[in-house]
């Protein structure tokens, strides 16, 4: 593609153009970080020792930070922050994630833009939502300057259709989504409710989200978390490649299946799962060690299937 050359007329136009004539929003990045983490303390015996005869309990969790400053001081929020001059939104997300949590090499991609008026009491602020996936066992979290602390919350989502109206021109469906966010060390449980309205005209439609109860979440982060969760689930239902970013470098097939089940929200038939996943993995010569049951083969992702 040839390099664009500005015309004389365009140069004259730009001399008198002033972007200050238009109101400009501030731009932020908010990052929904997911991990499948082992809660081995659930398998403790009465004497306080790990019961190795049981597999560790694994949960799908999301990373939240407790805000140290106004607005929403002491509320929980997604890690994130404002873009600075000369920085892309992707660079903002990477920088803020590292500064607020210490996470530096997560899978990261945008999944939505949140621009509803009034979403932030500080003014006109547009947020770019990012989905991040990590191996949760690799990181010791720390909180940055804008957060008191960073913590993992188990996430669960249930949905129920509350109304459906149709006529010859359109269909409107309302679905209530209830999120449960649980932090084990603090025994803290947050209940969050979001109403989704789907409006369809012919074959086209769009979605609206209204927060019914934000719990202890800041801003509109209940809406952003819900959209991030559905984005993760949608990709898992498709190719499934995204789920591998929740895994360590080497893993058992049982652990991989459990990660899929946690994201999808239902159990899978082992034989069908392994047949579907076979092209995506390669067997190593290693086995699990330090377990109280028969060692299992360790696998890795098949690079050729991921990077074609």
Protein Blocks (a to p, Z undefined) as FASTA:
>chain_A
ZZddddfklmmmmmmpcfklpccdddddddddddddddfklmpcfkopacfkbccddddd
ddddddfbdehihiacdedddddehiafklmmmmmmmmmnopabbccddfbdcfbghkam
nbccddddddddddfklpccdddfkbfbdcddddddddddfbdcddfkbccddddddddd
ddfklopacddddddddddehjbccdddddfbgojaghjllmmmmmmmmmmmmmmmmnom
mmmmmpcfbdcfklmmmmmmmmnopacdfklmmmmmmmmpccdfbdcehiabdcdddddd
dfklmmZZ
